[in-house]
């Protein structure tokens, strides 16, 4: 593990610890994205884009065939 990986892990752990048990604590999907970020598989920009995409789908779900 590099120093950069350690910094990522500490930053994420701190944020999760700070928000644990509050209304803004991370859900399963958010935690999974953070694991990928810690591992270096995703950048923070990619994590944010995926969260934004998921939020917009919840607000504006795609039309299903036969429904308006």
N, C-alpha and C positions, 0 to 999 in steps of 0.2 A: 504494500500500500504506500503510495506516495504521500508527501506532505499535503499536496493539493486535495487528495482523497480524504485525508484526515480532517482538513478544514471543512470540506463539504459535509462530512459525517457529523462533525461537531455543530455546525450551523443548523443543519436539519434537526438534529436531536434537540438542540436548544429551543428551536421554534415549536417542535412537537410537544416538548415538555411544558413550555409556557402556555400553550393553548389547550393542553389535555384537560378534559372535563368541562370545557367551556362550549358555548354555542358555535364557536368557530374552529373546533378541533377537526382535524383531517379525517375524512371518511376513507373507506377501503380503497377506492379508486385513486384518491389523492395520495395516500400512503404508498400505493404501488408505483405511482409515477415518481415519487420521491426516492424510492429504492433504486429505480433506474437512473435517476439523476446522481445519486451517491455513487453508483457503480460506473458512472461516466458514459452510460449508454444514451442519455438524453442531456441536452443543455437546458439551462433554466428557461431560455426562450422557447424551446420545444415543449417543456412542461406547461408553460403559460399558454401556449397556443392550443395544446390539447385540452386544457381546462376551459379555455374560452370556447372552443368548438363544442365541447360537451354541454356547456351552459347554454349556448345558442340553440342547440338541439332540444333542450328541455323547454326553452321559451317558445321556439318556433319549430315544433316537430314536423317532419316531412309528411306531406299528404299521402295517405294510403289510398290505393285504388278503390274507387267506389265511394269515397268519403270526401266531403268538402269542408 
